[in-house]
Amino acid sequence: MLGSPPADLLVFAQQKVDSPVFKHPPLPQPPMLQTSDVLEDIWQTFLLSRKANAGDPLAQYELGVRYMIGKGIEADSGKAAYWFSKAAAQSMLSARFNLGILSFNGWGVSWNPFEAFKAFRVSAEGDLPEAEYIVGLFYAENMVVPLDYEKSLFWVRKAAAGGSKNAKDAIPDLEHAAALWHERHAAGIDSLRQVPIVPVVSGDTAGMTQAGTLLHSALLGTDPDMRRALGLAKLLEADLQVDTVGLNALRAAADVGSPEALALIGRCEEQGVAVAHDDVAALASYVRATRMGSPRASELLLAMLQKPGVLQELKTKARHEDPEAQFAWSALHALGFEVILMREQALMTPAQAVQQLKKAADRGYVPALIELGLWYFSGRWVTADGVRAAELWERAAHLGSREAGLRLAAVRLRDERDSSATAEDLATVNRGMEDGSVLAEVALGYCHETGRGMPANIAEAVRLYRVAARRGSLDAYRALRRLHDLLRPPDPEFVIREDVQ
């Protein structure tokens, strides 16, 4: 198809970025790009260069591709951008589309999502399905352009009709998010932000009920990024067939700060899959996942709280000094579930919630220590005290919590007065990110943004923030918005309304 980006470039883009924007199905290679030996590649590149310099847009585009993937010439994204610009100036849609990719990622050009959007929109208006899909996602993110589900669905449906499988697959999630957004606003519930519309876990984990199906489907149906988020990247496929092995990996990922792993563990506990059925344990897992921003966990938590007898069991166990129940009951108040707690006669005052949480923390219950540390760090219902927060996290870390250790490392990395432990803290967050921690992704994004312990790299910071924001991190979303706002043009189409976040 004339104007379609070549398969090699799409594969390259997929290897370089975690954004859903660039995950397109492979496309046929254009006839100019032939499989050949090294000398033939060099000769073909020489001929292309002559045609490109003579003004041939097809040659300019093809030369840009070769510079991008290093075929017959040394890879150079800056020169790729130059030749794509030349071809785009002659109205070649595929070249403009690829310029959008480069601008969106900061490859060969400065990172600029607004210029990327303009390039994608022109390509979309030229009926390029891949660009239509991307434009639709932009309208669902509330980051570059204002949130508009009507426009988002229009473009994604148009892309699906044009043959984009990714667009077709995204429509149910997009429709669900639109309905949920309208439902929340109709009910007067403030939504802190909008999550990019991309499935987080393959399969509908909320609807699975048969024992064993939930865990196996989640483990075996994940893409490489999600395998890492769930702590499964280091396991062999054969290992994933065993519930106990898979569940242990999930628990390890949950301990390091994976909202996806916590949500999946909660679902297993709620339904008795691979573990004993335990509603209070499920509530605690959902609470922890929701604290880290998991949109799926918050939905599952809300549904579970409305089940008959669940809150009564939670209150009973908490009053019998069960630390898990005390943690879950107090944290529900901090997460904003007061309305349903009041309806079920389970509402506490802030002072009572603090008291319950302190009781659980005093007994050494690690999630309570971490949560109480967050309250002291932010000043939630207690006097803000960073030293006290650190003490609580250090105690949790001493008890074996990697999440607590990551929180301490992240705080130290943001404290420019203390650089003595920077290398060690960077190693900690790098290990955490590899093991599935969204907290580590945000911390590493900050280091790339500010040059803390490494050369500053805004494009890489944006990539990490975007991955973490897709996973639900509000901190990552805010950082991403801040970086976007620094570049935001005054054009009315890019003005973001604060009341729809």
Contacts in CASP RR format, 6 or more apart in sequence:
PFRMAT RR
TARGET T0000
AUTHOR 0000-0000-0000
METHOD contacts of the structure
MODEL  1
MLGSPPADLLVFAQQKVDSPVFKHPPLPQPPMLQTSDVLEDIWQTFLLSR
KANAGDPLAQYELGVRYMIGKGIEADSGKAAYWFSKAAAQSMLSARFNLG
ILSFNGWGVSWNPFEAFKAFRVSAEGDLPEAEYIVGLFYAENMVVPLDYE
KSLFWVRKAAAGGSKNAKDAIPDLEHAAALWHERHAAGIDSLRQVPIVPV
VSGDTAGMTQAGTLLHSALLGTDPDMRRALGLAKLLEADLQVDTVGLNAL
RAAADVGSPEALALIGRCEEQGVAVAHDDVAALASYVRATRMGSPRASEL
LLAMLQKPGVLQELKTKARHEDPEAQFAWSALHALGFEVILMREQALMTP
AQAVQQLKKAADRGYVPALIELGLWYFSGRWVTADGVRAAELWERAAHLG
SREAGLRLAAVRLRDERDSSATAEDLATVNRGMEDGSVLAEVALGYCHET
GRGMPANIAEAVRLYRVAARRGSLDAYRALRRLHDLLRPPDPEFVIREDV
Q
1 27 0 8 1.000
1 28 0 8 1.000
2 94 0 8 1.000
3 92 0 8 1.000
3 93 0 8 1.000
3 94 0 8 1.000
3 97 0 8 1.000
3 128 0 8 1.000
4 27 0 8 1.000
4 28 0 8 1.000
4 94 0 8 1.000
4 128 0 8 1.000
4 130 0 8 1.000
5 24 0 8 1.000
5 27 0 8 1.000
5 94 0 8 1.000
5 97 0 8 1.000
5 98 0 8 1.000
5 101 0 8 1.000
5 130 0 8 1.000
6 27 0 8 1.000
6 29 0 8 1.000
6 30 0 8 1.000
6 33 0 8 1.000
6 65 0 8 1.000
7 26 0 8 1.000
7 27 0 8 1.000
7 28 0 8 1.000
7 29 0 8 1.000
8 29 0 8 1.000
8 33 0 8 1.000
8 65 0 8 1.000
8 69 0 8 1.000
8 71 0 8 1.000
9 65 0 8 1.000
9 68 0 8 1.000
9 69 0 8 1.000
9 98 0 8 1.000
9 101 0 8 1.000
10 22 0 8 1.000
10 24 0 8 1.000
10 26 0 8 1.000
10 27 0 8 1.000
11 26 0 8 1.000
12 68 0 8 1.000
12 69 0 8 1.000
13 22 0 8 1.000
13 101 0 8 1.000
13 105 0 8 1.000
14 22 0 8 1.000
14 23 0 8 1.000
16 105 0 8 1.000
16 107 0 8 1.000
17 105 0 8 1.000
17 463 0 8 1.000
18 225 0 8 1.000
18 463 0 8 1.000
18 466 0 8 1.000
18 467 0 8 1.000
18 470 0 8 1.000
19 104 0 8 1.000
19 105 0 8 1.000
19 463 0 8 1.000
19 466 0 8 1.000
19 467 0 8 1.000
20 137 0 8 1.000
20 166 0 8 1.000
20 170 0 8 1.000
20 196 0 8 1.000
20 198 0 8 1.000
20 470 0 8 1.000
21 104 0 8 1.000
21 134 0 8 1.000
21 137 0 8 1.000
22 101 0 8 1.000
23 166 0 8 1.000
24 130 0 8 1.000
24 133 0 8 1.000
24 164 0 8 1.000
24 166 0 8 1.000
25 164 0 8 1.000
25 165 0 8 1.000
25 166 0 8 1.000
30 62 0 8 1.000
32 48 0 8 1.000
32 58 0 8 1.000
32 59 0 8 1.000
32 62 0 8 1.000
33 62 0 8 1.000
33 65 0 8 1.000
33 66 0 8 1.000
33 71 0 8 1.000
34 40 0 8 1.000
34 44 0 8 1.000
36 44 0 8 1.000
38 72 0 8 1.000
41 71 0 8 1.000
41 72 0 8 1.000
41 73 0 8 1.000
42 72 0 8 1.000
42 73 0 8 1.000
44 72 0 8 1.000
45 63 0 8 1.000
45 66 0 8 1.000
45 71 0 8 1.000
45 72 0 8 1.000
45 73 0 8 1.000
48 59 0 8 1.000
48 62 0 8 1.000
48 63 0 8 1.000
48 66 0 8 1.000
49 59 0 8 1.000
49 63 0 8 1.000
51 58 0 8 1.000
51 59 0 8 1.000
52 59 0 8 1.000
52 60 0 8 1.000
52 62 0 8 1.000
52 63 0 8 1.000
52 83 0 8 1.000
52 86 0 8 1.000
55 86 0 8 1.000
55 90 0 8 1.000
57 86 0 8 1.000
57 87 0 8 1.000
57 90 0 8 1.000
57 92 0 8 1.000
57 95 0 8 1.000
58 87 0 8 1.000
58 92 0 8 1.000
60 83 0 8 1.000
60 84 0 8 1.000
60 86 0 8 1.000
60 87 0 8 1.000
60 90 0 8 1.000
60 92 0 8 1.000
60 95 0 8 1.000
61 83 0 8 1.000
61 84 0 8 1.000
61 87 0 8 1.000
61 92 0 8 1.000
61 94 0 8 1.000
61 95 0 8 1.000
61 98 0 8 1.000
63 83 0 8 1.000
64 79 0 8 1.000
64 80 0 8 1.000
64 82 0 8 1.000
64 83 0 8 1.000
64 84 0 8 1.000
64 87 0 8 1.000
64 98 0 8 1.000
65 71 0 8 1.000
65 80 0 8 1.000
65 98 0 8 1.000
66 72 0 8 1.000
66 73 0 8 1.000
67 73 0 8 1.000
67 75 0 8 1.000
67 76 0 8 1.000
67 77 0 8 1.000
67 78 0 8 1.000
67 79 0 8 1.000
67 80 0 8 1.000
67 83 0 8 1.000
68 75 0 8 1.000
68 77 0 8 1.000
68 80 0 8 1.000
68 98 0 8 1.000
69 75 0 8 1.000
77 102 0 8 1.000
77 107 0 8 1.000
77 108 0 8 1.000
78 107 0 8 1.000
78 108 0 8 1.000
78 109 0 8 1.000
80 98 0 8 1.000
80 102 0 8 1.000
80 107 0 8 1.000
80 108 0 8 1.000
81 99 0 8 1.000
81 102 0 8 1.000
81 107 0 8 1.000
81 108 0 8 1.000
81 109 0 8 1.000
83 95 0 8 1.000
84 95 0 8 1.000
84 96 0 8 1.000
84 98 0 8 1.000
84 99 0 8 1.000
84 102 0 8 1.000
85 95 0 8 1.000
85 99 0 8 1.000
86 95 0 8 1.000
87 94 0 8 1.000
87 95 0 8 1.000
88 95 0 8 1.000
88 96 0 8 1.000
88 99 0 8 1.000
88 119 0 8 1.000
93 122 0 8 1.000
93 123 0 8 1.000
93 126 0 8 1.000
93 128 0 8 1.000
93 131 0 8 1.000
94 123 0 8 1.000
94 128 0 8 1.000
96 119 0 8 1.000
96 122 0 8 1.000
96 123 0 8 1.000
97 119 0 8 1.000
97 120 0 8 1.000
97 123 0 8 1.000
97 128 0 8 1.000
97 130 0 8 1.000
97 131 0 8 1.000
99 109 0 8 1.000
99 115 0 8 1.000
99 116 0 8 1.000
99 119 0 8 1.000
100 115 0 8 1.000
100 116 0 8 1.000
100 119 0 8 1.000
100 120 0 8 1.000
101 107 0 8 1.000
101 116 0 8 1.000
102 108 0 8 1.000
102 109 0 8 1.000
103 109 0 8 1.000
103 110 0 8 1.000
103 111 0 8 1.000
103 112 0 8 1.000
103 113 0 8 1.000
103 115 0 8 1.000
103 116 0 8 1.000
103 119 0 8 1.000
104 111 0 8 1.000
104 113 0 8 1.000
104 116 0 8 1.000
105 111 0 8 1.000
105 459 0 8 1.000
105 463 0 8 1.000
106 112 0 8 1.000
106 459 0 8 1.000
107 459 0 8 1.000
111 458 0 8 1.000
111 459 0 8 1.000
111 462 0 8 1.000
112 487 0 8 1.000
113 143 0 8 1.000
113 144 0 8 1.000
113 484 0 8 1.000
113 487 0 8 1.000
114 144 0 8 1.000
114 487 0 8 1.000
114 488 0 8 1.000
114 489 0 8 1.000
114 494 0 8 1.000
116 144 0 8 1.000
117 135 0 8 1.000
117 138 0 8 1.000
117 144 0 8 1.000
117 145 0 8 1.000
120 131 0 8 1.000
120 134 0 8 1.000
120 135 0 8 1.000
120 138 0 8 1.000
121 131 0 8 1.000
121 135 0 8 1.000
122 131 0 8 1.000
123 130 0 8 1.000
123 131 0 8 1.000
124 131 0 8 1.000
124 132 0 8 1.000
124 134 0 8 1.000
124 135 0 8 1.000
124 155 0 8 1.000
129 158 0 8 1.000
129 159 0 8 1.000
129 162 0 8 1.000
129 163 0 8 1.000
129 164 0 8 1.000
129 167 0 8 1.000
130 159 0 8 1.000
130 164 0 8 1.000
132 155 0 8 1.000
132 156 0 8 1.000
132 158 0 8 1.000
132 159 0 8 1.000
132 162 0 8 1.000
132 164 0 8 1.000
132 167 0 8 1.000
133 155 0 8 1.000
133 156 0 8 1.000
133 159 0 8 1.000
133 160 0 8 1.000
133 164 0 8 1.000
133 166 0 8 1.000
133 167 0 8 1.000
133 170 0 8 1.000
135 155 0 8 1.000
136 151 0 8 1.000
136 152 0 8 1.000
136 153 0 8 1.000
136 154 0 8 1.000
136 155 0 8 1.000
136 156 0 8 1.000
136 159 0 8 1.000
137 152 0 8 1.000
137 156 0 8 1.000
137 170 0 8 1.000
137 196 0 8 1.000
137 197 0 8 1.000
137 198 0 8 1.000
138 144 0 8 1.000
138 145 0 8 1.000
138 152 0 8 1.000
139 145 0 8 1.000
139 146 0 8 1.000
139 147 0 8 1.000
139 148 0 8 1.000
139 149 0 8 1.000
139 151 0 8 1.000
139 152 0 8 1.000
139 155 0 8 1.000
140 147 0 8 1.000
140 149 0 8 1.000
140 152 0 8 1.000
140 174 0 8 1.000
140 177 0 8 1.000
140 194 0 8 1.000
140 196 0 8 1.000
140 197 0 8 1.000
141 147 0 8 1.000
141 194 0 8 1.000
141 196 0 8 1.000
141 197 0 8 1.000
142 193 0 8 1.000
142 194 0 8 1.000
142 496 0 8 1.000
142 500 0 8 1.000
142 501 0 8 1.000
143 480 0 8 1.000
143 481 0 8 1.000
143 484 0 8 1.000
143 496 0 8 1.000
144 484 0 8 1.000
144 494 0 8 1.000
145 493 0 8 1.000
145 494 0 8 1.000
145 496 0 8 1.000
146 495 0 8 1.000
146 496 0 8 1.000
146 497 0 8 1.000
146 500 0 8 1.000
147 181 0 8 1.000
147 194 0 8 1.000
147 497 0 8 1.000
147 500 0 8 1.000
149 174 0 8 1.000
149 177 0 8 1.000
149 178 0 8 1.000
149 181 0 8 1.000
149 182 0 8 1.000
152 174 0 8 1.000
152 178 0 8 1.000
152 197 0 8 1.000
153 171 0 8 1.000
153 174 0 8 1.000
153 175 0 8 1.000
153 178 0 8 1.000
156 167 0 8 1.000
156 170 0 8 1.000
156 171 0 8 1.000
156 174 0 8 1.000
157 167 0 8 1.000
157 171 0 8 1.000
159 166 0 8 1.000
159 167 0 8 1.000
160 167 0 8 1.000
160 168 0 8 1.000
160 171 0 8 1.000
169 199 0 8 1.000
170 197 0 8 1.000
170 198 0 8 1.000
170 199 0 8 1.000
173 197 0 8 1.000
173 198 0 8 1.000
173 199 0 8 1.000
174 197 0 8 1.000
177 194 0 8 1.000
177 195 0 8 1.000
177 197 0 8 1.000
180 299 0 8 1.000
181 191 0 8 1.000
181 194 0 8 1.000
184 191 0 8 1.000
185 191 0 8 1.000
191 501 0 8 1.000
192 474 0 8 1.000
192 501 0 8 1.000
193 474 0 8 1.000
193 477 0 8 1.000
193 501 0 8 1.000
194 500 0 8 1.000
194 501 0 8 1.000
195 295 0 8 1.000
195 469 0 8 1.000
195 470 0 8 1.000
195 472 0 8 1.000
196 466 0 8 1.000
196 469 0 8 1.000
196 470 0 8 1.000
198 470 0 8 1.000
200 226 0 8 1.000
200 260 0 8 1.000
200 294 0 8 1.000
200 295 0 8 1.000
200 296 0 8 1.000
200 470 0 8 1.000
200 471 0 8 1.000
201 218 0 8 1.000
201 222 0 8 1.000
201 226 0 8 1.000
201 260 0 8 1.000
201 263 0 8 1.000
201 264 0 8 1.000
201 296 0 8 1.000
202 217 0 8 1.000
202 218 0 8 1.000
202 221 0 8 1.000
202 222 0 8 1.000
202 223 0 8 1.000
202 226 0 8 1.000
203 217 0 8 1.000
203 218 0 8 1.000
203 221 0 8 1.000
205 214 0 8 1.000
205 217 0 8 1.000
205 218 0 8 1.000
205 263 0 8 1.000
205 264 0 8 1.000
205 267 0 8 1.000
205 296 0 8 1.000
206 267 0 8 1.000
206 296 0 8 1.000
206 299 0 8 1.000
206 300 0 8 1.000
206 303 0 8 1.000
208 214 0 8 1.000
208 217 0 8 1.000
208 267 0 8 1.000
208 271 0 8 1.000
209 271 0 8 1.000
211 271 0 8 1.000
211 272 0 8 1.000
211 273 0 8 1.000
212 243 0 8 1.000
212 273 0 8 1.000
212 274 0 8 1.000
213 273 0 8 1.000
214 264 0 8 1.000
214 267 0 8 1.000
214 268 0 8 1.000
214 271 0 8 1.000
214 273 0 8 1.000
215 243 0 8 1.000
215 246 0 8 1.000
215 247 0 8 1.000
215 264 0 8 1.000
215 268 0 8 1.000
215 273 0 8 1.000
215 274 0 8 1.000
216 240 0 8 1.000
216 241 0 8 1.000
216 243 0 8 1.000
218 230 0 8 1.000
218 264 0 8 1.000
219 230 0 8 1.000
219 232 0 8 1.000
219 240 0 8 1.000
219 246 0 8 1.000
220 237 0 8 1.000
220 240 0 8 1.000
222 230 0 8 1.000
222 232 0 8 1.000
224 233 0 8 1.000
225 467 0 8 1.000
226 260 0 8 1.000
227 233 0 8 1.000
228 434 0 8 1.000
228 435 0 8 1.000
228 436 0 8 1.000
229 253 0 8 1.000
229 258 0 8 1.000
229 260 0 8 1.000
229 261 0 8 1.000
229 436 0 8 1.000
229 438 0 8 1.000
229 471 0 8 1.000
230 249 0 8 1.000
230 250 0 8 1.000
230 253 0 8 1.000
230 258 0 8 1.000
230 260 0 8 1.000
230 261 0 8 1.000
230 264 0 8 1.000
230 436 0 8 1.000
231 249 0 8 1.000
231 250 0 8 1.000
231 252 0 8 1.000
231 253 0 8 1.000
231 258 0 8 1.000
231 261 0 8 1.000
231 435 0 8 1.000
231 436 0 8 1.000
232 240 0 8 1.000
232 246 0 8 1.000
232 249 0 8 1.000
232 250 0 8 1.000
232 253 0 8 1.000
233 434 0 8 1.000
235 245 0 8 1.000
235 246 0 8 1.000
235 249 0 8 1.000
239 245 0 8 1.000
239 246 0 8 1.000
239 249 0 8 1.000
240 246 0 8 1.000
243 273 0 8 1.000
243 274 0 8 1.000
244 274 0 8 1.000
247 265 0 8 1.000
247 268 0 8 1.000
247 274 0 8 1.000
247 275 0 8 1.000
250 261 0 8 1.000
250 264 0 8 1.000
250 265 0 8 1.000
251 261 0 8 1.000
251 265 0 8 1.000
252 435 0 8 1.000
253 260 0 8 1.000
253 261 0 8 1.000
253 435 0 8 1.000
253 436 0 8 1.000
253 437 0 8 1.000
254 261 0 8 1.000
254 262 0 8 1.000
254 265 0 8 1.000
254 285 0 8 1.000
254 288 0 8 1.000
255 401 0 8 1.000
255 402 0 8 1.000
255 403 0 8 1.000
256 402 0 8 1.000
256 403 0 8 1.000
256 406 0 8 1.000
256 432 0 8 1.000
256 435 0 8 1.000
256 436 0 8 1.000
256 437 0 8 1.000
256 439 0 8 1.000
256 440 0 8 1.000
257 292 0 8 1.000
257 402 0 8 1.000
257 403 0 8 1.000
257 406 0 8 1.000
257 436 0 8 1.000
257 437 0 8 1.000
257 438 0 8 1.000
257 439 0 8 1.000
257 440 0 8 1.000
258 292 0 8 1.000
258 435 0 8 1.000
258 436 0 8 1.000
258 437 0 8 1.000
258 438 0 8 1.000
259 289 0 8 1.000
259 292 0 8 1.000
259 293 0 8 1.000
259 294 0 8 1.000
259 297 0 8 1.000
259 438 0 8 1.000
259 471 0 8 1.000
259 472 0 8 1.000
260 289 0 8 1.000
260 294 0 8 1.000
260 471 0 8 1.000
261 436 0 8 1.000
262 285 0 8 1.000
262 286 0 8 1.000
262 288 0 8 1.000
262 289 0 8 1.000
262 292 0 8 1.000
262 294 0 8 1.000
262 297 0 8 1.000
263 285 0 8 1.000
263 286 0 8 1.000
263 289 0 8 1.000
263 294 0 8 1.000
263 296 0 8 1.000
263 297 0 8 1.000
263 300 0 8 1.000
265 285 0 8 1.000
266 281 0 8 1.000
266 282 0 8 1.000
266 285 0 8 1.000
266 286 0 8 1.000
266 289 0 8 1.000
266 297 0 8 1.000
266 300 0 8 1.000
267 273 0 8 1.000
267 282 0 8 1.000
267 300 0 8 1.000
268 274 0 8 1.000
268 275 0 8 1.000
269 275 0 8 1.000
269 276 0 8 1.000
269 277 0 8 1.000
269 278 0 8 1.000
269 279 0 8 1.000
269 281 0 8 1.000
269 282 0 8 1.000
269 285 0 8 1.000
270 277 0 8 1.000
270 279 0 8 1.000
270 282 0 8 1.000
270 300 0 8 1.000
270 304 0 8 1.000
271 277 0 8 1.000
272 278 0 8 1.000
279 304 0 8 1.000
279 307 0 8 1.000
279 310 0 8 1.000
279 313 0 8 1.000
279 314 0 8 1.000
280 313 0 8 1.000
280 314 0 8 1.000
280 317 0 8 1.000
280 322 0 8 1.000
280 324 0 8 1.000
280 325 0 8 1.000
280 328 0 8 1.000
281 324 0 8 1.000
282 304 0 8 1.000
283 301 0 8 1.000
283 304 0 8 1.000
283 305 0 8 1.000
283 310 0 8 1.000
283 314 0 8 1.000
283 328 0 8 1.000
283 332 0 8 1.000
284 324 0 8 1.000
284 325 0 8 1.000
284 327 0 8 1.000
284 328 0 8 1.000
284 367 0 8 1.000
285 297 0 8 1.000
286 297 0 8 1.000
286 298 0 8 1.000
286 300 0 8 1.000
286 301 0 8 1.000
286 304 0 8 1.000
287 301 0 8 1.000
287 327 0 8 1.000
287 328 0 8 1.000
287 331 0 8 1.000
287 332 0 8 1.000
287 335 0 8 1.000
287 367 0 8 1.000
288 367 0 8 1.000
289 296 0 8 1.000
289 297 0 8 1.000
290 297 0 8 1.000
290 298 0 8 1.000
290 301 0 8 1.000
290 335 0 8 1.000
291 331 0 8 1.000
291 335 0 8 1.000
291 371 0 8 1.000
291 374 0 8 1.000
292 438 0 8 1.000
292 439 0 8 1.000
292 472 0 8 1.000
292 473 0 8 1.000
293 471 0 8 1.000
293 472 0 8 1.000
293 473 0 8 1.000
293 474 0 8 1.000
294 471 0 8 1.000
294 472 0 8 1.000
295 472 0 8 1.000
298 335 0 8 1.000
301 337 0 8 1.000
302 337 0 8 1.000
302 340 0 8 1.000
304 310 0 8 1.000
305 311 0 8 1.000
305 332 0 8 1.000
305 337 0 8 1.000
305 340 0 8 1.000
305 341 0 8 1.000
305 344 0 8 1.000
306 340 0 8 1.000
311 341 0 8 1.000
311 344 0 8 1.000
311 346 0 8 1.000
312 344 0 8 1.000
314 325 0 8 1.000
314 328 0 8 1.000
314 329 0 8 1.000
314 346 0 8 1.000
315 325 0 8 1.000
315 329 0 8 1.000
315 346 0 8 1.000
316 325 0 8 1.000
317 324 0 8 1.000
317 325 0 8 1.000
318 325 0 8 1.000
318 326 0 8 1.000
318 328 0 8 1.000
318 329 0 8 1.000
318 356 0 8 1.000
321 359 0 8 1.000
321 363 0 8 1.000
323 359 0 8 1.000
323 360 0 8 1.000
323 363 0 8 1.000
323 364 0 8 1.000
323 365 0 8 1.000
323 368 0 8 1.000
324 360 0 8 1.000
324 365 0 8 1.000
324 367 0 8 1.000
326 356 0 8 1.000
326 357 0 8 1.000
326 359 0 8 1.000
326 360 0 8 1.000
326 365 0 8 1.000
326 368 0 8 1.000
327 356 0 8 1.000
327 357 0 8 1.000
327 360 0 8 1.000
327 365 0 8 1.000
327 367 0 8 1.000
327 368 0 8 1.000
327 371 0 8 1.000
329 346 0 8 1.000
329 348 0 8 1.000
329 353 0 8 1.000
329 356 0 8 1.000
330 348 0 8 1.000
330 353 0 8 1.000
330 354 0 8 1.000
330 356 0 8 1.000
330 357 0 8 1.000
330 360 0 8 1.000
330 368 0 8 1.000
330 371 0 8 1.000
331 357 0 8 1.000
331 371 0 8 1.000
332 341 0 8 1.000
333 341 0 8 1.000
333 347 0 8 1.000
333 348 0 8 1.000
333 350 0 8 1.000
333 353 0 8 1.000
334 353 0 8 1.000
334 371 0 8 1.000
334 375 0 8 1.000
334 380 0 8 1.000
334 381 0 8 1.000
338 347 0 8 1.000
341 347 0 8 1.000
341 348 0 8 1.000
348 356 0 8 1.000
350 381 0 8 1.000
351 381 0 8 1.000
353 381 0 8 1.000
354 375 0 8 1.000
354 381 0 8 1.000
354 382 0 8 1.000
357 368 0 8 1.000
357 371 0 8 1.000
357 372 0 8 1.000
357 375 0 8 1.000
358 372 0 8 1.000
360 367 0 8 1.000
360 368 0 8 1.000
361 368 0 8 1.000
361 369 0 8 1.000
361 371 0 8 1.000
361 372 0 8 1.000
361 392 0 8 1.000
364 395 0 8 1.000
364 399 0 8 1.000
366 396 0 8 1.000
366 399 0 8 1.000
366 400 0 8 1.000
366 401 0 8 1.000
366 404 0 8 1.000
369 392 0 8 1.000
369 393 0 8 1.000
369 395 0 8 1.000
369 396 0 8 1.000
369 399 0 8 1.000
369 401 0 8 1.000
369 404 0 8 1.000
370 392 0 8 1.000
370 393 0 8 1.000
370 396 0 8 1.000
370 401 0 8 1.000
370 403 0 8 1.000
370 404 0 8 1.000
370 407 0 8 1.000
372 392 0 8 1.000
373 388 0 8 1.000
373 389 0 8 1.000
373 392 0 8 1.000
373 393 0 8 1.000
374 380 0 8 1.000
374 389 0 8 1.000
375 381 0 8 1.000
375 382 0 8 1.000
376 382 0 8 1.000
376 383 0 8 1.000
376 384 0 8 1.000
376 385 0 8 1.000
376 386 0 8 1.000
376 388 0 8 1.000
376 389 0 8 1.000
376 392 0 8 1.000
377 384 0 8 1.000
377 386 0 8 1.000
377 389 0 8 1.000
377 411 0 8 1.000
378 384 0 8 1.000
379 385 0 8 1.000
390 408 0 8 1.000
390 411 0 8 1.000
393 404 0 8 1.000
393 405 0 8 1.000
393 407 0 8 1.000
393 408 0 8 1.000
394 404 0 8 1.000
394 408 0 8 1.000
395 404 0 8 1.000
396 403 0 8 1.000
396 404 0 8 1.000
396 405 0 8 1.000
397 404 0 8 1.000
397 405 0 8 1.000
397 408 0 8 1.000
402 432 0 8 1.000
402 435 0 8 1.000
402 437 0 8 1.000
403 437 0 8 1.000
403 439 0 8 1.000
405 428 0 8 1.000
406 428 0 8 1.000
406 429 0 8 1.000
406 432 0 8 1.000
406 437 0 8 1.000
406 439 0 8 1.000
406 440 0 8 1.000
406 443 0 8 1.000
407 439 0 8 1.000
409 424 0 8 1.000
409 425 0 8 1.000
409 428 0 8 1.000
409 429 0 8 1.000
409 443 0 8 1.000
410 425 0 8 1.000
410 429 0 8 1.000
410 439 0 8 1.000
410 440 0 8 1.000
410 442 0 8 1.000
410 443 0 8 1.000
410 446 0 8 1.000
412 418 0 8 1.000
412 421 0 8 1.000
412 422 0 8 1.000
412 425 0 8 1.000
413 422 0 8 1.000
413 425 0 8 1.000
413 426 0 8 1.000
413 429 0 8 1.000
413 443 0 8 1.000
413 446 0 8 1.000
413 447 0 8 1.000
413 452 0 8 1.000
414 446 0 8 1.000
414 452 0 8 1.000
416 452 0 8 1.000
422 452 0 8 1.000
422 453 0 8 1.000
423 453 0 8 1.000
426 444 0 8 1.000
426 447 0 8 1.000
426 453 0 8 1.000
426 454 0 8 1.000
428 440 0 8 1.000
429 437 0 8 1.000
429 440 0 8 1.000
429 443 0 8 1.000
429 444 0 8 1.000
429 447 0 8 1.000
430 440 0 8 1.000
430 444 0 8 1.000
431 440 0 8 1.000
432 440 0 8 1.000
433 440 0 8 1.000
433 441 0 8 1.000
433 444 0 8 1.000
438 468 0 8 1.000
438 471 0 8 1.000
438 472 0 8 1.000
438 473 0 8 1.000
438 476 0 8 1.000
439 473 0 8 1.000
441 464 0 8 1.000
441 465 0 8 1.000
441 467 0 8 1.000
441 468 0 8 1.000
441 471 0 8 1.000
441 473 0 8 1.000
441 476 0 8 1.000
442 464 0 8 1.000
442 465 0 8 1.000
442 468 0 8 1.000
442 473 0 8 1.000
442 475 0 8 1.000
442 476 0 8 1.000
442 479 0 8 1.000
444 464 0 8 1.000
445 460 0 8 1.000
445 461 0 8 1.000
445 464 0 8 1.000
445 465 0 8 1.000
445 468 0 8 1.000
445 479 0 8 1.000
446 452 0 8 1.000
446 461 0 8 1.000
446 479 0 8 1.000
447 453 0 8 1.000
447 454 0 8 1.000
448 454 0 8 1.000
448 456 0 8 1.000
448 457 0 8 1.000
448 458 0 8 1.000
448 460 0 8 1.000
448 461 0 8 1.000
448 464 0 8 1.000
449 456 0 8 1.000
449 458 0 8 1.000
449 461 0 8 1.000
449 479 0 8 1.000
449 483 0 8 1.000
450 456 0 8 1.000
451 457 0 8 1.000
458 483 0 8 1.000
461 479 0 8 1.000
461 483 0 8 1.000
462 480 0 8 1.000
462 483 0 8 1.000
464 476 0 8 1.000
465 476 0 8 1.000
465 477 0 8 1.000
465 479 0 8 1.000
465 480 0 8 1.000
465 483 0 8 1.000
466 476 0 8 1.000
466 480 0 8 1.000
467 476 0 8 1.000
468 475 0 8 1.000
468 476 0 8 1.000
469 476 0 8 1.000
469 477 0 8 1.000
469 480 0 8 1.000
481 496 0 8 1.000
488 494 0 8 1.000
488 496 0 8 1.000
END
